[in-house]
């Protein structure tokens, strides 16, 4: 785990949620809906020279949905992001 990240797990009546919170640069509001699409071009400063967020979140989104779960993200520029996914308990 990177410094400044927090991973949490909690249960609801029929789902288990995993949440990862970071204190990174954040994502502008117009970029958040694009995060789960392949190769989105989001206006944030690249941290490793990348041109997009790639395929990782898009693949994760499809895997989670394929198992009956949900995936979501929220972010605030200059404050960081929160990524969450749920999976059914049964």
Biopython code that builds the backbone (N, CA, C, O; Angstrom):
import numpy as np
from Bio.PDB.StructureBuilder import StructureBuilder

atoms = [
    (1, "UNK", "N", (0.844, -1.169, 0.000)),
    (1, "UNK", "CA", (0.000, 0.000, 0.000)),
    (1, "UNK", "C", (0.894, 1.238, 0.000)),
    (1, "UNK", "O", (1.921, 1.274, 0.677)),
    (2, "UNK", "N", (0.499, 2.235, -0.753)),
    (2, "UNK", "CA", (1.251, 3.476, -0.819)),
    (2, "UNK", "C", (0.930, 4.345, 0.382)),
    (2, "UNK", "O", (-0.144, 4.235, 0.974)),
    (3, "UNK", "N", (1.851, 5.194, 0.731)),
    (3, "UNK", "CA", (1.628, 6.108, 1.836)),
    (3, "UNK", "C", (0.441, 7.014, 1.520)),
    (3, "UNK", "O", (0.322, 7.521, 0.405)),
    (4, "UNK", "N", (-0.430, 7.216, 2.496)),
    (4, "UNK", "CA", (-1.582, 8.077, 2.299)),
    (4, "UNK", "C", (-2.811, 7.365, 1.775)),
    (4, "UNK", "O", (-3.831, 8.011, 1.540)),
    (5, "UNK", "N", (-2.751, 6.054, 1.583)),
    (5, "UNK", "CA", (-3.927, 5.307, 1.131)),
    (5, "UNK", "C", (-4.546, 4.592, 2.319)),
    (5, "UNK", "O", (-3.853, 4.170, 3.245)),
    (6, "UNK", "N", (-5.862, 4.465, 2.273)),
    (6, "UNK", "CA", (-6.600, 3.767, 3.306)),
    (6, "UNK", "C", (-7.517, 2.761, 2.620)),
    (6, "UNK", "O", (-8.264, 3.124, 1.711)),
    (7, "UNK", "N", (-7.467, 1.509, 3.041)),
    (7, "UNK", "CA", (-8.328, 0.462, 2.496)),
    (7, "UNK", "C", (-9.272, 0.036, 3.605)),
    (7, "UNK", "O", (-8.842, -0.284, 4.713)),
    (8, "UNK", "N", (-10.574, 0.034, 3.295)),
    (8, "UNK", "CA", (-11.586, -0.341, 4.276)),
    (8, "UNK", "C", (-12.508, -1.406, 3.690)),
    (8, "UNK", "O", (-12.732, -1.453, 2.481)),
    (9, "UNK", "N", (-13.029, -2.246, 4.553)),
    (9, "UNK", "CA", (-13.975, -3.291, 4.178)),
    (9, "UNK", "C", (-15.153, -3.177, 5.126)),
    (9, "UNK", "O", (-14.971, -3.095, 6.341)),
    (10, "UNK", "N", (-16.368, -3.172, 4.574)),
    (10, "UNK", "CA", (-17.530, -3.189, 5.446)),
    (10, "UNK", "C", (-18.653, -3.977, 4.792)),
    (10, "UNK", "O", (-18.694, -4.139, 3.573)),
    (11, "UNK", "N", (-19.551, -4.455, 5.617)),
    (11, "UNK", "CA", (-20.645, -5.303, 5.158)),
    (11, "UNK", "C", (-21.976, -4.572, 5.257)),
    (11, "UNK", "O", (-22.231, -3.827, 6.203)),
    (12, "UNK", "N", (-22.806, -4.803, 4.268)),
    (12, "UNK", "CA", (-24.205, -4.428, 4.321)),
    (12, "UNK", "C", (-24.976, -5.729, 4.399)),
    (12, "UNK", "O", (-24.379, -6.805, 4.388)),
    (13, "UNK", "N", (-26.284, -5.645, 4.478)),
    (13, "UNK", "CA", (-27.053, -6.879, 4.647)),
    (13, "UNK", "C", (-26.808, -7.901, 3.554)),
    (13, "UNK", "O", (-26.757, -9.096, 3.849)),
    (14, "UNK", "N", (-26.652, -7.482, 2.298)),
    (14, "UNK", "CA", (-26.483, -8.451, 1.221)),
    (14, "UNK", "C", (-25.222, -8.236, 0.383)),
    (14, "UNK", "O", (-25.030, -8.910, -0.629)),
    (15, "UNK", "N", (-24.355, -7.293, 0.801)),
    (15, "UNK", "CA", (-23.161, -6.987, 0.029)),
    (15, "UNK", "C", (-21.967, -6.731, 0.942)),
    (15, "UNK", "O", (-22.116, -6.381, 2.112)),
    (16, "UNK", "N", (-20.787, -6.915, 0.375)),
    (16, "UNK", "CA", (-19.540, -6.550, 1.027)),
    (16, "UNK", "C", (-18.915, -5.433, 0.178)),
    (16, "UNK", "O", (-18.832, -5.547, -1.045)),
    (17, "UNK", "N", (-18.484, -4.371, 0.829)),
    (17, "UNK", "CA", (-17.877, -3.230, 0.144)),
    (17, "UNK", "C", (-16.395, -3.118, 0.482)),
    (17, "UNK", "O", (-15.993, -3.319, 1.628)),
    (18, "UNK", "N", (-15.593, -2.798, -0.520)),
    (18, "UNK", "CA", (-14.183, -2.481, -0.340)),
    (18, "UNK", "C", (-14.002, -1.054, -0.841)),
    (18, "UNK", "O", (-14.429, -0.714, -1.944)),
    (19, "UNK", "N", (-13.369, -0.228, -0.023)),
    (19, "UNK", "CA", (-13.154, 1.175, -0.364)),
    (19, "UNK", "C", (-11.676, 1.513, -0.219)),
    (19, "UNK", "O", (-11.046, 1.191, 0.788)),
    (20, "UNK", "N", (-11.134, 2.169, -1.245)),
    (20, "UNK", "CA", (-9.750, 2.638, -1.214)),
    (20, "UNK", "C", (-9.786, 4.160, -1.326)),
    (20, "UNK", "O", (-10.333, 4.715, -2.279)),
    (21, "UNK", "N", (-9.198, 4.814, -0.346)),
    (21, "UNK", "CA", (-9.145, 6.270, -0.314)),
    (21, "UNK", "C", (-7.688, 6.691, -0.455)),
    (21, "UNK", "O", (-6.810, 6.158, 0.224)),
    (22, "UNK", "N", (-7.439, 7.653, -1.343)),
    (22, "UNK", "CA", (-6.075, 8.163, -1.469)),
    (22, "UNK", "C", (-6.056, 9.668, -1.251)),
    (22, "UNK", "O", (-7.099, 10.321, -1.222)),
    (23, "UNK", "N", (-4.878, 10.195, -1.102)),
    (23, "UNK", "CA", (-4.691, 11.633, -0.920)),
    (23, "UNK", "C", (-3.907, 12.194, -2.093)),
    (23, "UNK", "O", (-3.063, 13.075, -1.933)),
    (24, "UNK", "N", (-4.203, 11.666, -3.278)),
    (24, "UNK", "CA", (-3.506, 12.097, -4.487)),
    (24, "UNK", "C", (-3.994, 13.427, -4.998)),
    (24, "UNK", "O", (-4.612, 14.202, -4.268)),
    (25, "UNK", "N", (-3.714, 13.686, -6.254)),
    (25, "UNK", "CA", (-4.033, 14.976, -6.856)),
    (25, "UNK", "C", (-5.519, 15.166, -7.139)),
    (25, "UNK", "O", (-5.971, 16.291, -7.349)),
    (26, "UNK", "N", (-6.269, 14.088, -7.145)),
    (26, "UNK", "CA", (-7.698, 14.189, -7.418)),
    (26, "UNK", "C", (-8.008, 14.256, -8.898)),
    (26, "UNK", "O", (-7.115, 14.414, -9.730)),
    (27, "UNK", "N", (-9.278, 14.133, -9.212)),
    (27, "UNK", "CA", (-9.754, 14.083, -10.599)),
    (27, "UNK", "C", (-10.855, 15.132, -10.743)),
    (27, "UNK", "O", (-11.731, 15.216, -9.883)),
    (28, "UNK", "N", (-10.830, 15.931, -11.808)),
    (28, "UNK", "CA", (-11.885, 16.922, -12.002)),
    (28, "UNK", "C", (-13.262, 16.243, -12.130)),
    (28, "UNK", "O", (-13.340, 15.109, -12.602)),
    (29, "UNK", "N", (-14.335, 16.913, -11.720)),
    (29, "UNK", "CA", (-15.674, 16.315, -11.747)),
    (29, "UNK", "C", (-16.075, 15.744, -13.111)),
    (29, "UNK", "O", (-16.736, 14.708, -13.177)),
    (30, "UNK", "N", (-15.683, 16.405, -14.186)),
    (30, "UNK", "CA", (-16.056, 15.917, -15.521)),
    (30, "UNK", "C", (-15.300, 14.646, -15.898)),
    (30, "UNK", "O", (-15.711, 13.941, -16.819)),
    (31, "UNK", "N", (-14.212, 14.344, -15.211)),
    (31, "UNK", "CA", (-13.433, 13.149, -15.507)),
    (31, "UNK", "C", (-13.912, 11.899, -14.802)),
    (31, "UNK", "O", (-13.677, 10.791, -15.285)),
    (32, "UNK", "N", (-14.581, 12.051, -13.667)),
    (32, "UNK", "CA", (-14.997, 10.883, -12.876)),
    (32, "UNK", "C", (-15.895, 9.930, -13.672)),
    (32, "UNK", "O", (-15.655, 8.724, -13.619)),
    (33, "UNK", "N", (-16.917, 10.398, -14.409)),
    (33, "UNK", "CA", (-17.759, 9.453, -15.164)),
    (33, "UNK", "C", (-17.000, 8.682, -16.251)),
    (33, "UNK", "O", (-17.473, 7.638, -16.700)),
    (34, "UNK", "N", (-15.848, 9.169, -16.675)),
    (34, "UNK", "CA", (-15.064, 8.516, -17.723)),
    (34, "UNK", "C", (-14.130, 7.431, -17.185)),
    (34, "UNK", "O", (-13.587, 6.649, -17.965)),
    (35, "UNK", "N", (-13.935, 7.372, -15.878)),
    (35, "UNK", "CA", (-12.921, 6.499, -15.287)),
    (35, "UNK", "C", (-13.072, 5.026, -15.647)),
    (35, "UNK", "O", (-12.072, 4.318, -15.772)),
    (36, "UNK", "N", (-14.292, 4.558, -15.812)),
    (36, "UNK", "CA", (-14.522, 3.126, -16.025)),
    (36, "UNK", "C", (-14.647, 2.763, -17.503)),
    (36, "UNK", "O", (-15.079, 1.662, -17.841)),
    (37, "UNK", "N", (-14.272, 3.683, -18.372)),
    (37, "UNK", "CA", (-14.249, 3.428, -19.815)),
    (37, "UNK", "C", (-12.797, 3.173, -20.231)),
    (37, "UNK", "O", (-11.881, 3.718, -19.616)),
    (38, "UNK", "N", (-12.570, 2.351, -21.269)),
    (38, "UNK", "CA", (-11.194, 2.083, -21.700)),
    (38, "UNK", "C", (-10.480, 3.344, -22.190)),
    (38, "UNK", "O", (-11.043, 4.119, -22.964)),
    (39, "UNK", "N", (-9.268, 3.541, -21.750)),
    (39, "UNK", "CA", (-8.382, 4.621, -22.169)),
    (39, "UNK", "C", (-9.005, 6.014, -22.125)),
    (39, "UNK", "O", (-8.916, 6.755, -23.104)),
    (40, "UNK", "N", (-9.630, 6.381, -21.015)),
    (40, "UNK", "CA", (-10.219, 7.727, -20.984)),
    (40, "UNK", "C", (-9.127, 8.785, -20.929)),
    (40, "UNK", "O", (-8.092, 8.596, -20.290)),
    (41, "UNK", "N", (-9.366, 9.880, -21.594)),
    (41, "UNK", "CA", (-8.437, 11.003, -21.549)),
    (41, "UNK", "C", (-8.992, 11.999, -20.544)),
    (41, "UNK", "O", (-9.919, 12.752, -20.842)),
    (42, "UNK", "N", (-8.409, 11.994, -19.345)),
    (42, "UNK", "CA", (-8.883, 12.840, -18.261)),
    (42, "UNK", "C", (-7.834, 13.897, -17.990)),
    (42, "UNK", "O", (-6.640, 13.601, -17.960)),
    (43, "UNK", "N", (-8.270, 15.112, -17.795)),
    (43, "UNK", "CA", (-7.347, 16.227, -17.624)),
    (43, "UNK", "C", (-6.772, 16.266, -16.201)),
    (43, "UNK", "O", (-7.198, 17.052, -15.355)),
    (44, "UNK", "N", (-5.804, 15.401, -15.977)),
    (44, "UNK", "CA", (-5.033, 15.433, -14.726)),
    (44, "UNK", "C", (-3.566, 15.321, -15.102)),
    (44, "UNK", "O", (-3.222, 14.768, -16.146)),
    (45, "UNK", "N", (-2.721, 15.839, -14.260)),
    (45, "UNK", "CA", (-1.286, 15.761, -14.506)),
    (45, "UNK", "C", (-0.837, 14.310, -14.368)),
    (45, "UNK", "O", (-1.096, 13.669, -13.350)),
    (46, "UNK", "N", (-0.173, 13.801, -15.382)),
    (46, "UNK", "CA", (0.325, 12.420, -15.351)),
    (46, "UNK", "C", (1.370, 12.269, -14.261)),
    (46, "UNK", "O", (2.227, 13.135, -14.083)),
    (47, "UNK", "N", (1.291, 11.157, -13.530)),
    (47, "UNK", "CA", (2.264, 10.909, -12.475)),
    (47, "UNK", "C", (3.394, 10.015, -12.948)),
    (47, "UNK", "O", (4.450, 9.953, -12.318)),
    (48, "UNK", "N", (3.173, 9.315, -14.069)),
    (48, "UNK", "CA", (4.205, 8.421, -14.588)),
    (48, "UNK", "C", (4.337, 8.513, -16.090)),
    (48, "UNK", "O", (4.827, 7.575, -16.720)),
    (49, "UNK", "N", (3.912, 9.622, -16.687)),
    (49, "UNK", "CA", (4.024, 9.810, -18.120)),
    (49, "UNK", "C", (2.876, 9.219, -18.917)),
    (49, "UNK", "O", (2.897, 9.266, -20.147)),
    (50, "UNK", "N", (1.871, 8.662, -18.244)),
    (50, "UNK", "CA", (0.759, 8.029, -18.952)),
    (50, "UNK", "C", (-0.120, 9.074, -19.653)),
    (50, "UNK", "O", (-0.206, 10.226, -19.229)),
    (51, "UNK", "N", (-0.767, 8.632, -20.736)),
    (51, "UNK", "CA", (-1.652, 9.490, -21.508)),
    (51, "UNK", "C", (-3.118, 9.319, -21.099)),
    (51, "UNK", "O", (-3.954, 10.174, -21.391)),
    (52, "UNK", "N", (-3.417, 8.223, -20.429)),
    (52, "UNK", "CA", (-4.783, 7.949, -19.983)),
    (52, "UNK", "C", (-4.701, 7.072, -18.747)),
    (52, "UNK", "O", (-3.614, 6.691, -18.314)),
    (53, "UNK", "N", (-5.863, 6.752, -18.181)),
    (53, "UNK", "CA", (-5.853, 5.856, -17.018)),
    (53, "UNK", "C", (-5.789, 4.403, -17.459)),
    (53, "UNK", "O", (-5.745, 3.510, -16.613)),
    (54, "UNK", "N", (-5.783, 4.142, -18.763)),
    (54, "UNK", "CA", (-5.582, 2.792, -19.282)),
    (54, "UNK", "C", (-6.804, 1.907, -19.191)),
    (54, "UNK", "O", (-7.939, 2.368, -19.315)),
    (55, "UNK", "N", (-6.554, 0.614, -18.969)),
    (55, "UNK", "CA", (-7.628, -0.383, -18.969)),
    (55, "UNK", "C", (-7.977, -0.922, -17.586)),
    (55, "UNK", "O", (-9.019, -1.556, -17.423)),
    (56, "UNK", "N", (-7.138, -0.688, -16.597)),
    (56, "UNK", "CA", (-7.322, -1.317, -15.288)),
    (56, "UNK", "C", (-8.688, -1.100, -14.679)),
    (56, "UNK", "O", (-9.331, -2.064, -14.262)),
    (57, "UNK", "N", (-9.153, 0.139, -14.613)),
    (57, "UNK", "CA", (-10.458, 0.408, -14.018)),
    (57, "UNK", "C", (-11.594, -0.111, -14.892)),
    (57, "UNK", "O", (-12.607, -0.576, -14.369)),
    (58, "UNK", "N", (-11.446, -0.040, -16.213)),
    (58, "UNK", "CA", (-12.487, -0.552, -17.112)),
    (58, "UNK", "C", (-12.634, -2.065, -16.955)),
    (58, "UNK", "O", (-13.755, -2.573, -16.922)),
    (59, "UNK", "N", (-11.534, -2.779, -16.859)),
    (59, "UNK", "CA", (-11.578, -4.233, -16.674)),
    (59, "UNK", "C", (-12.155, -4.564, -15.299)),
    (59, "UNK", "O", (-13.010, -5.441, -15.176)),
    (60, "UNK", "N", (-11.691, -3.868, -14.280)),
    (60, "UNK", "CA", (-12.207, -4.102, -12.923)),
    (60, "UNK", "C", (-13.706, -3.878, -12.862)),
    (60, "UNK", "O", (-14.429, -4.658, -12.243)),
    (61, "UNK", "N", (-14.175, -2.824, -13.497)),
    (61, "UNK", "CA", (-15.599, -2.490, -13.520)),
    (61, "UNK", "C", (-16.412, -3.645, -14.117)),
    (61, "UNK", "O", (-17.448, -4.027, -13.572)),
    (62, "UNK", "N", (-15.945, -4.187, -15.216)),
    (62, "UNK", "CA", (-16.666, -5.286, -15.877)),
    (62, "UNK", "C", (-16.630, -6.572, -15.047)),
    (62, "UNK", "O", (-17.610, -7.316, -15.018)),
    (63, "UNK", "N", (-15.524, -6.834, -14.384)),
    (63, "UNK", "CA", (-15.444, -8.023, -13.521)),
    (63, "UNK", "C", (-16.415, -7.891, -12.357)),
    (63, "UNK", "O", (-17.161, -8.824, -12.057)),
    (64, "UNK", "N", (-16.406, -6.744, -11.707)),
    (64, "UNK", "CA", (-17.301, -6.520, -10.569)),
    (64, "UNK", "C", (-18.758, -6.628, -11.003)),
    (64, "UNK", "O", (-19.547, -7.310, -10.349)),
    (65, "UNK", "N", (-19.125, -5.966, -12.094)),
    (65, "UNK", "CA", (-20.501, -6.065, -12.596)),
    (65, "UNK", "C", (-20.858, -7.493, -12.980)),
    (65, "UNK", "O", (-21.990, -7.924, -12.759)),
    (66, "UNK", "N", (-19.911, -8.236, -13.552)),
    (66, "UNK", "CA", (-20.157, -9.616, -13.942)),
    (66, "UNK", "C", (-20.455, -10.523, -12.757)),
    (66, "UNK", "O", (-21.079, -11.573, -12.908)),
    (67, "UNK", "N", (-20.005, -10.112, -11.585)),
    (67, "UNK", "CA", (-20.274, -10.875, -10.366)),
    (67, "UNK", "C", (-21.456, -10.302, -9.579)),
    (67, "UNK", "O", (-21.696, -10.692, -8.436)),
    (68, "UNK", "N", (-22.187, -9.379, -10.197)),
    (68, "UNK", "CA", (-23.368, -8.809, -9.551)),
    (68, "UNK", "C", (-23.074, -7.680, -8.595)),
    (68, "UNK", "O", (-23.911, -7.341, -7.758)),
    (69, "UNK", "N", (-21.903, -7.093, -8.703)),
    (69, "UNK", "CA", (-21.530, -6.002, -7.810)),
    (69, "UNK", "C", (-21.629, -4.647, -8.476)),
    (69, "UNK", "O", (-22.105, -4.516, -9.604)),
    (70, "UNK", "N", (-21.170, -3.650, -7.757)),
    (70, "UNK", "CA", (-21.173, -2.273, -8.248)),
    (70, "UNK", "C", (-19.802, -1.655, -7.984)),
    (70, "UNK", "O", (-19.088, -2.056, -7.065)),
    (71, "UNK", "N", (-19.454, -0.678, -8.802)),
    (71, "UNK", "CA", (-18.184, 0.026, -8.637)),
    (71, "UNK", "C", (-18.457, 1.512, -8.803)),
    (71, "UNK", "O", (-19.228, 1.922, -9.669)),
    (72, "UNK", "N", (-17.811, 2.316, -7.958)),
    (72, "UNK", "CA", (-18.036, 3.756, -8.035)),
    (72, "UNK", "C", (-16.782, 4.502, -7.615)),
    (72, "UNK", "O", (-15.887, 3.941, -6.984)),
    (73, "UNK", "N", (-16.736, 5.777, -7.979)),
    (73, "UNK", "CA", (-15.595, 6.621, -7.631)),
    (73, "UNK", "C", (-16.099, 8.024, -7.342)),
    (73, "UNK", "O", (-17.094, 8.480, -7.907)),
    (74, "UNK", "N", (-15.395, 8.688, -6.458)),
    (74, "UNK", "CA", (-15.614, 10.107, -6.220)),
    (74, "UNK", "C", (-14.244, 10.739, -6.025)),
    (74, "UNK", "O", (-13.296, 10.074, -5.609)),
    (75, "UNK", "N", (-14.150, 12.012, -6.325)),
    (75, "UNK", "CA", (-12.850, 12.659, -6.245)),
    (75, "UNK", "C", (-13.008, 14.153, -6.088)),
    (75, "UNK", "O", (-14.024, 14.735, -6.470)),
    (76, "UNK", "N", (-11.986, 14.761, -5.521)),
    (76, "UNK", "CA", (-11.935, 16.204, -5.396)),
    (76, "UNK", "C", (-10.510, 16.639, -5.726)),
    (76, "UNK", "O", (-9.546, 16.169, -5.121)),
    (77, "UNK", "N", (-10.396, 17.532, -6.684)),
    (77, "UNK", "CA", (-9.077, 18.009, -7.113)),
    (77, "UNK", "C", (-8.343, 18.591, -5.909)),
    (77, "UNK", "O", (-8.890, 19.397, -5.157)),
    (78, "UNK", "N", (-7.105, 18.167, -5.746)),
    (78, "UNK", "CA", (-6.277, 18.658, -4.659)),
    (78, "UNK", "C", (-6.481, 17.928, -3.339)),
    (78, "UNK", "O", (-5.749, 18.178, -2.381)),
    (79, "UNK", "N", (-7.465, 17.026, -3.270)),
    (79, "UNK", "CA", (-7.753, 16.330, -2.011)),
    (79, "UNK", "C", (-7.625, 14.814, -2.116)),
    (79, "UNK", "O", (-7.337, 14.150, -1.120)),
    (80, "UNK", "N", (-7.834, 14.256, -3.310)),
    (80, "UNK", "CA", (-7.731, 12.810, -3.474)),
    (80, "UNK", "C", (-9.004, 12.182, -4.002)),
    (80, "UNK", "O", (-9.941, 12.873, -4.404)),
    (81, "UNK", "N", (-9.020, 10.841, -3.992)),
    (81, "UNK", "CA", (-10.123, 10.085, -4.585)),
    (81, "UNK", "C", (-10.536, 8.937, -3.678)),
    (81, "UNK", "O", (-9.775, 8.475, -2.828)),
    (82, "UNK", "N", (-11.764, 8.498, -3.888)),
    (82, "UNK", "CA", (-12.293, 7.326, -3.194)),
    (82, "UNK", "C", (-12.837, 6.380, -4.259)),
    (82, "UNK", "O", (-13.701, 6.756, -5.051)),
    (83, "UNK", "N", (-12.330, 5.160, -4.273)),
    (83, "UNK", "CA", (-12.803, 4.115, -5.192)),
    (83, "UNK", "C", (-13.422, 3.016, -4.354)),
    (83, "UNK", "O", (-12.822, 2.556, -3.382)),
    (84, "UNK", "N", (-14.636, 2.588, -4.730)),
    (84, "UNK", "CA", (-15.335, 1.547, -3.971)),
    (84, "UNK", "C", (-15.918, 0.512, -4.919)),
    (84, "UNK", "O", (-16.311, 0.823, -6.043)),
    (85, "UNK", "N", (-15.965, -0.723, -4.442)),
    (85, "UNK", "CA", (-16.714, -1.739, -5.171)),
    (85, "UNK", "C", (-17.405, -2.649, -4.168)),
    (85, "UNK", "O", (-16.952, -2.837, -3.039)),
    (86, "UNK", "N", (-18.517, -3.205, -4.624)),
    (86, "UNK", "CA", (-19.260, -4.149, -3.783)),
    (86, "UNK", "C", (-19.405, -5.463, -4.522)),
    (86, "UNK", "O", (-19.369, -5.516, -5.751)),
    (87, "UNK", "N", (-19.568, -6.517, -3.747)),
    (87, "UNK", "CA", (-19.865, -7.845, -4.270)),
    (87, "UNK", "C", (-20.951, -8.449, -3.411)),
    (87, "UNK", "O", (-20.982, -8.226, -2.200)),
    (88, "UNK", "N", (-21.850, -9.217, -4.023)),
    (88, "UNK", "CA", (-22.897, -9.872, -3.229)),
    (88, "UNK", "C", (-22.286, -10.831, -2.208)),
    (88, "UNK", "O", (-21.252, -11.448, -2.466)),
    (89, "UNK", "N", (-22.916, -10.948, -1.075)),
    (89, "UNK", "CA", (-22.410, -11.838, -0.021)),
    (89, "UNK", "C", (-22.599, -13.286, -0.389)),
    (89, "UNK", "O", (-21.789, -14.127, 0.001)),
    (90, "UNK", "N", (-23.632, -13.603, -1.121)),
    (90, "UNK", "CA", (-23.896, -15.010, -1.467)),
    (90, "UNK", "C", (-23.674, -15.274, -2.936)),
    (90, "UNK", "O", (-23.851, -16.403, -3.393)),
]
sb = StructureBuilder()
sb.init_structure("model")
sb.init_model(0)
sb.init_chain("A")
sb.init_seg("    ")
for serial, (resi, resn, name, xyz) in enumerate(atoms, 1):
    if name == "N":
        sb.init_residue(resn, " ", resi, " ")
    sb.init_atom(name, np.array(xyz, "f"), 0.0, 1.0, " ", f" {name:<3s}", serial, name[0])
structure = sb.get_structure()
